[in-house]
Amino acid sequence: MSDTIHTLSTTGMTPKRQIQSWIDGLTSLCGHFDVDPLEASSLEGRIDYTTVSRLKLCQIEVSQHRIAHTMARAKANEHPYIKIHFQTYGVSYFEQEGRHIELNPGDIIAYDVSCPHSIISPAFTRHDVVIVPKALLRDRGFPSQRMPACKLSAKTGTGRIAHDFVHATFDEAAKLSANSAVGVADSLIDLLLLPLREADTMFDRVGPEAMYVRAQFFIREHLRDPDLCIDQISAELGCSKRYLHMLFSERGTTVSDYIWQARLQNCRQELEAHAGKTITDVAFSWGFSSSSHFSRVFRKYFGVVPSSIHKAQQGTVSSEEH
């Protein structure tokens, strides 16, 4: 199973202990921050958080305060995260590298936690946060250098879809198996990156990072096509097959392995979620043309045969019905 929901609350603590508890909570999530209650007599706050694979999802509400990751505390590799911050109530003021950004309900800000910054909330606020390890972005072709803060909208379009998915993931996190959590986390990262790509803030569209990301998305959109191959991908993206081979080999895989692993992950999720489907139905729906080949590569990748997962799921459904 995935992680359960954890809660940190400062209710009932002395003012001094409230501040230290808030510092400790932030430190456990993504690194050390200074905390200032802005002359208030107390710091009333609550964090509900969980993990889904390598992502951390938080729902935070807190009284007036200021948090800061200062230059004095900045150390190489101490905060290897990108934060996606969804403002849901109240107003906050974000500052980083001379940029001042006002956050209102419905706003998103994505920023590099390792770069010194501060957030001031002069009154009570609520916000949802997804903490993403930088390594997961590099795996998707994004550069590893510091990312400039980017303000987006969760009111419409891809930003709203991403936020809705964050909420659904948070609510269902405790019910996910470990393998399902990996697939959900991958989908969530891809959704979170959609508004960033639309804003043209993360990468050069004609560079290798952009081409790798475009290849990933084309593959995932056509996974169910049994004829999906490198010829089709290179023709769609307007690049050579040799160039595609280079992009994937630099990341420790091949185009073919990436396709089959993505298909296997989706097959496992479907077997765990839909007991009514046969193994052959699931395999063929995700581009496999041979059930024996599917079973063989499934066992090699996951260490178990697909029938064991299918039977376990059928048993769960049967027990629930009785």
Disulfide bonds with the S-S distance in Angstrom:
none
